[in-house]
Amino acid sequence: MNEDDCLGFFAAQSEAFADTLAARRGRPDLIDGLLSQAFSSFDGNVAEETEGHPPIACDKGCATCCTLRVTATAPEVLLIARYIRWTASQNSELGLADLLAKADRQTAGLDEAARVKLRRACPFIRRGACAIYQVRPLACRGHASYDRQACVDAFAGRADRVPISEPHRTFRGLIQNAMQSALRDAGYAWELYELNRAVMMALGDADSQAAWLVGEDVFFPAATGDVGREEMARTFDTLKLLA
């Protein structure tokens, strides 16, 4: 995609998210509507853009990259927390909440570099597979490798580059940013949050979804702050003007 294509895609996605926000404002199914739209758009556009590309090497049993810090929007966090509560009621052996609490004690406050150095597997990885795969955030969906061995070598410190799919990375960023921009315009908390800490907060507060739906930034302590709030807001405004 060239720059004009990216700008047009961002604008179209932002408008579509804005329509969903207006139609479902304040309703619990707002989260489902936003993420159904985000995930289906990601899947469809990646499939179209990667036609003819080499096959992705990522598959069940390989969780090498699942030591990276993951960030997510509030709707993604709330969906994952809901899924964990549901799986706990269906299968007590999973114990995802307990695993998450242990991981959070080890990863809280770590930046990207420190998280990579720690090499601690994501708490949702069970026997090489993702226990929340159905509701994994865009950050996970957008990280796809063409070379499994390169991922293993990078994890072991034998390589510093992994051939990743640019369409996956590009569409993840565009769709996530478009949703953040629409959330901001609609008066919802729109920043990115460290996944472990934010999901822990959501699980610990049964009212977090209701509070977020009325505009509270319930996961503020888990905000990453990698890019300043004002800088990101200016970027969204500029993108809308250029589109």
C-alpha positions in Angstrom: 0.0 0.0 0.0 1.3 3.5 -0.9 0.8 6.5 1.4 -2.4 7.6 -0.3 -3.9 4.1 0.0 -3.0 4.1 3.7 -4.6 7.5 4.3 -7.8 6.4 2.5 -7.9 3.2 4.4 -7.5 4.9 7.7 -10.2 7.4 6.9 -12.6 4.7 5.8 -12.0 2.6 8.9 -12.3 5.6 11.2 -15.7 6.4 9.7 -16.9 2.9 10.0 -15.8 2.7 13.7 -17.5 6.1 14.3 -20.8 4.7 12.8 -20.6 1.7 15.2 -19.9 3.9 18.1 -22.8 6.1 17.3 -25.2 3.1 16.8 -24.2 1.3 19.9 -23.1 4.1 22.2 -23.2 3.0 25.9 -24.4 -0.5 25.1 -22.5 -3.6 26.2 -22.5 -4.9 22.6 -20.5 -1.9 21.6 -17.3 -3.8 22.4 -18.4 -6.8 20.3 -19.4 -4.6 17.4 -16.1 -2.7 17.4 -13.9 -5.8 17.6 -15.9 -7.9 15.2 -15.4 -5.0 12.7 -11.7 -4.7 13.5 -10.9 -8.4 13.3 -12.9 -9.1 10.2 -11.4 -6.1 8.4 -7.9 -7.3 9.4 -8.5 -10.8 8.3 -10.1 -9.8 5.0 -7.6 -7.2 4.0 -4.5 -9.3 5.0 -5.8 -12.2 3.0 -6.3 -10.0 -0.1 -2.9 -8.2 0.3 -0.9 -11.4 0.9 -2.3 -13.4 -2.0 0.7 -14.9 -3.8 3.1 -14.2 -0.8 5.0 -17.1 0.8 3.1 -18.9 3.5 3.2 -17.6 7.1 5.3 -19.9 9.3 3.3 -19.2 12.5 1.3 -22.2 13.7 0.0 -24.0 16.8 2.9 -25.2 18.8 5.2 -22.3 18.1 5.1 -19.5 20.6 8.6 -18.1 20.2 7.5 -14.5 19.7 5.1 -14.7 22.7 7.7 -13.2 25.0 7.1 -9.7 23.6 5.2 -7.1 25.5 1.7 -6.8 24.1 -0.4 -3.7 24.1 -4.1 -3.5 23.5 -7.1 -1.1 23.4 -9.7 -1.0 26.2 -12.3 -2.9 24.1 -9.7 -5.7 23.5 -8.9 -5.9 27.2 -12.5 -6.1 28.2 -13.2 -8.8 25.6 -10.3 -10.9 26.9 -11.4 -10.5 30.5 -14.9 -11.6 29.6 -13.5 -14.6 27.8 -11.3 -15.6 30.8 -14.3 -15.4 33.1 -16.3 -17.6 30.6 -13.5 -20.2 30.3 -13.1 -20.3 34.1 -16.7 -21.2 34.4 -16.4 -23.9 31.7 -13.0 -25.4 32.6 -11.5 -24.7 36.0 -8.3 -26.5 35.0 -7.2 -23.5 32.8 -6.6 -21.2 35.7 -5.9 -18.3 33.4 -6.5 -15.6 36.1 -3.9 -17.2 38.4 -1.3 -17.5 35.6 -2.0 -13.9 34.7 -1.5 -12.7 38.3 1.9 -14.5 38.5 3.0 -13.0 35.2 1.9 -9.5 36.1 4.1 -9.6 39.2 7.1 -10.3 37.0 6.3 -8.0 34.1 4.6 -4.9 35.7 6.2 -1.7 34.6 8.7 -3.2 32.2 9.3 -1.5 28.8 9.6 -3.3 25.5 13.4 -3.9 25.8 13.2 -5.2 29.4 10.3 -7.4 28.5 12.3 -9.0 25.6 15.3 -9.5 27.8 13.2 -11.2 30.5 12.2 -13.8 27.9 9.1 -14.7 29.9 6.4 -16.5 28.0 3.0 -14.9 27.8 0.8 -16.2 30.6 -1.8 -17.3 28.0 0.5 -19.8 26.4 -0.5 -23.3 27.4 1.6 -26.2 25.9 2.7 -24.1 23.0 -0.8 -22.8 22.1 -2.7 -19.6 22.9 -5.5 -20.1 25.4 -7.2 -16.9 24.3 -6.5 -17.3 20.5 -10.1 -16.6 19.5 -10.0 -13.2 21.2 -6.3 -12.3 20.9 -5.7 -8.6 20.3 -4.6 -7.0 17.1 -1.0 -6.7 18.3 -0.8 -10.5 18.2 -2.7 -10.9 15.0 -0.4 -8.4 13.3 2.9 -10.2 14.2 3.5 -12.9 11.6 6.8 -14.5 10.5 7.8 -16.1 7.3 10.6 -18.1 8.9 10.1 -20.1 12.1 13.8 -20.9 12.5 14.6 -17.2 12.3 12.3 -16.6 15.2 14.0 -19.3 17.3 17.4 -17.8 16.4 16.3 -14.3 17.4 14.9 -15.6 20.7 18.2 -17.3 21.4 20.2 -14.2 20.6 21.7 -15.7 17.4 19.9 -13.3 15.0 18.6 -9.7 15.2 16.1 -9.8 12.3 13.1 -11.9 11.5 11.3 -11.7 8.2 7.8 -10.6 9.1 4.7 -10.0 7.0 4.4 -6.3 6.2 0.7 -6.6 5.3 0.0 -8.0 8.8 2.0 -5.2 10.4 0.5 -2.5 8.3 -3.1 -3.4 8.6 -2.7 -4.0 12.4 -1.4 -0.5 12.8 -4.0 1.2 10.5 -7.0 -0.6 12.0 -5.9 -0.1 15.6 -5.1 3.6 15.1 -8.4 4.1 13.3 -10.3 2.6 16.2 -8.3 4.6 18.7 -9.1 7.8 16.7 -12.8 7.0 16.6 -12.9 6.2 20.3 -11.2 9.5 21.1 -13.7 11.5 18.9 -16.6 9.7 20.7 -15.3 10.5 24.2 -14.1 7.0 25.1 -10.7 6.1 26.6 -8.6 5.3 23.6 -5.0 4.7 24.7 -3.0 1.5 24.5 -2.5 -0.5 27.6 0.0 -3.2 28.7 -2.0 -6.4 28.3 -1.1 -8.3 31.5 -1.7 -5.4 33.8 -4.9 -4.1 32.1 -6.5 -7.6 32.0 -5.7 -8.1 35.7 -7.4 -4.8 36.4 -10.5 -5.8 34.4 -10.7 -9.2 36.1 -10.4 -7.5 39.5 -13.2 -5.0 38.9 -16.6 -6.4 37.7 -17.7 -2.8 37.0 -14.8 -1.9 34.6 -16.9 -2.5 31.5 -19.7 -0.3 32.7 -17.3 2.4 33.8 -15.5 2.4 30.4 -18.8 2.6 28.6 -19.6 5.9 30.3 -16.2 7.4 29.4 -13.9 6.5 32.3 -10.3 5.6 31.6 -10.4 2.5 33.9 -7.1 1.1 32.7 -5.1 4.4 33.0 -2.4 2.8 35.4 -1.6 0.3 32.7 -1.1 2.8 29.9 2.2 2.3 28.2 3.0 6.0 27.3 5.3 4.9 24.5 3.9 7.8 22.5 2.6 10.8 24.4 -1.1 11.2 24.5 -1.0 14.7 23.0 1.4 13.6 20.3 -0.8 10.7 19.3 -3.9 12.9 19.3 -2.1 15.4 17.0 -1.2 12.5 14.7 -4.8 11.3 14.4 -5.9 14.9 13.6 -3.3 15.3 11.0 -4.2 11.9 9.3 -7.8 13.0 9.2 -6.9 16.2 7.5 -4.7 14.5 4.9 -7.1 11.8 4.0 
